[in-house]
Amino acid sequence: MLKRKNKELNIPDHIAIILDGNGRWAKKRGMPRTYGHQKGVENIRTIAIASAELGIKALSVYAFSTENWKRPEKEVNFLMKLPGEFEKKFKDEFKKHDIKVMFSGRKTQLSKENLEILERITKNTKDRKGLVLNICFDYGSQTEITEAVKMIAEEVKENKISPEDITKEMITERLYTKDLPDLDLLIRPSGEVRLSNFLLWQAAYAELYFCDTYWPAFSKRVLEKALLEYTNRNRRFGGLKS
């Protein structure tokens, strides 16, 4: 267990990471952006296992956003091949560490092949009891919230509930992340300082941590540094602590 001045680190239940900087990391090495994405996917395995070893219950990673379709066709096509590689390369290691994998995001834009891969991974890992790795793929928080609101609107239309019955809990229960613990810590590597449409509802009272390390170089040591910073934060949730 990590220590801080003879005290245990405060390990969050749920952390989220924006997987940023893959292309810039590759460019600095004279390699194509796709090489950076490849290394970025491989690093999901490293950080997921590290998170499991640290006792974190859930790890959400922003792998492909609803806006990433705007990128060059060649890059998008490469990214769409990654679910298959992910399944092939990491399934045995995730089984060894009892890691459950789930996916958050739209399903309407993905190919039939990728949908089958995502469904197969989810089904094969659903009974595991260790870390939940939530891969946000074709994910956008505004889309997620919009879909949740539409579900509630349909229930109002069908007279199942009235507008006065709507609560924040009802919205939360209709999000992709409804089965995960509340988000405690959101990390963005690469030097960018924005949330980029990632877990906007869930991050309402999450601690934010930004660092300059590009995602392919984001190591367990960098994660531990973020956890140390998290431990030193005074989380008041809008109130005051004596």
N, C-alpha and C positions, 0 to 999 in steps of 0.2 A: 504493500500500500504506500502511495506517495505521502510524504510528510511535509508540513510547513511549520517550522518552529515548534516541533514536537506535537503538532496537531494534525489530524488527518485532513486531507483536502476535502472540500465539499463537492462530492461527485453528483452532477446533475442527473436527473432521470432521463431527460430527453435533450439532445443537442442536434443542431442542424448546421450544415455546411454548404455554402455556395461554391461549387467546384469551378473556380475562376482562375484564369491565367494560363490555361493549357497552351494556347497558341503562342503567347508571348514567351513562355518557357522554351518552346520548341524553336522559335525564331532566334533566340539568343544562342542556340546551339547549331544554327545553320540548318535546321531540319524543317520539314513542312508542318503546318498546323495539325494535320492528321496524326503525326507522330506524338504531338503533345496530348491529343485526345486519347490515344492509345495508352500512354503512360498514366494519364489521369484516371482512366477506368481501372487500371491495375492498382492504383493507389487507393481506390475504394476498398479493395480487399484488405490492404495494410491497415487502414484507419478503422475499418469495421472490426477487425480482429483486436486491434489495440483498444478500441472502445469497449469491447466485450470483456477484455482482461481487466480493464479499469472499473468495471461494474456499472457502466452506463446501460440503461435499459433500452433506449431507442436512439437510433441515429438516422436522421433524414438528410439525404444528399440531393442537391439540385443538379441533375445530370443533363436535362434538356428542357428548355422552356418553350412555351407556346409561341414566343417571339423568335426562337432560334431557327424556325423555318425560313426566315428571311436571309439566312446566310447563303453563301455560294452553294450551288447544287452539288458540286463534288464533295464539299465538306458535309452537307446534310446526308448525302448518300452513305458516306463513311460512318457517320454517327448512327445511322439506322442499322448498321451491321453489328454494332457493339452489343446489343442484348444477346445475340447468339454466341458471341465470343465470351461474354460474361458467364453465361450458363455453362459453357464447355470448360472454361478454365478454372472456375472458382467453386463449383458445386461440391466437390469433395472436401475442400478446406472449410467451407461454411458448415457442412455436415459435422465435421470434426469439432467445431466450436459451437455447435447447436444454435446457429444463427438462423433466424426466421427472416424471410425476405418478402416484402410487400411493395406494391407500386402505386404511386399516387399520380393522377393526371388524366387527361382526356384519353379516350380509347377510339374516338371517331376518325382520327387522322392517321393512325398506324396501319401498317400492312397486316394482312391476315397472318402471315408468318410470324411477325413480331408479337401480335396479340396472343398467338398460340404459345410462344416462348414465355411471355409474361405470365400467362395463366398456368403453364406447366411449373414454372419456378415457384409461384405462389402456392399451388397445390402440394408440391413436393416438400415444402418447408413449413406448412401451416401448423403442424403439431409441435414444432420445436419450442423450447422454453427459454432460450438464451436471448441475446440481443435481438431486437427487431430492427432490421435494416430497411428503411423506407426510401426507395429510390423514386424520386420525383422526375418522371419522364413524360414529356409533352405536358408539363405542368405550368399553370399560371394561377396565381392566387385570386386575381380578379375573376377569372373564369370559374374557379372553384366556388367562390362566394356567390356569384351570379347563379350558378346551378343550384346551390343550396336555397337561395331565395325563390327560385322557380318552383322547387319542390314544395316549399311552404305555401306559395301562392296557389298551387294546385289543390292543396289541402283546404285552404280557405274557400276556394271556388267550389269545392265539393262539400262545403259546410261541415268538414271534420273538425275544424278549429275556427275561431274567430280572430280577427287581427289583434284583439286585446290579449289573446293567449300567447302571442309570440314573445319568446325570450331569447336571450343570447345563447342559452343552453340549447335551445331548439336549432339554432343555426349551427352551433358547434357539432351537434349530433348528425348533421347532414354534410359535413366536410369529409374529404378523403381521409383525414387523420383522426377520425372520431374514436378509433380504438387505441390511440397512442396517449401517453401521459402528456400533460401540459408542457409546452416548450419552455425550457429553462435558459438555454444559451444558443445564440445564433452567431456563427463564425463566417466571416468573409475574408479569404486570403486574396492575394494579388495586388493589394494597394487601393482597390476601388472601395468607396465608402457610400454604398447605397444597398437597398434590399432587392431591387430589380424584380418586383412582383413575386417574391418568394415568402410564403407563409405569413402574409400580412396580418390576418386575423389571429393566428396562433402566436405571433410575436408581440402581441399587445404589451405584455410585461416580461418578455424575455430579455436577458442581458445580451448586449451586442458586443462583439469582439472583432476588430479588424487588424489585419497584419499584412506585411508586404510580401510574404512568401507565396510563390506561385503554387497552385494546387499540386502539380506532379512532385514538387519538393516538400510538400506538407507532411511532416513526419510525426511519429508518436511524441517526440520531444516538443515539437511546436504545439501539439494538442495539449500536452501537460502544462505548457506555459499559459495557454488559454484557460485551462482549468484553475491554475494558480490565480490568475486575474479574477476569474469568476468567484473563487473562494474569498477574495478580498473585497468583493462588492457587498454593499449593504442593501439587500433587497427589501423594499418597504411596501411594494405593491400599492402605492398611492397613500399609504398611511405613515405613521411614525412609529419608531421603535425606541424604547427607553435604553 
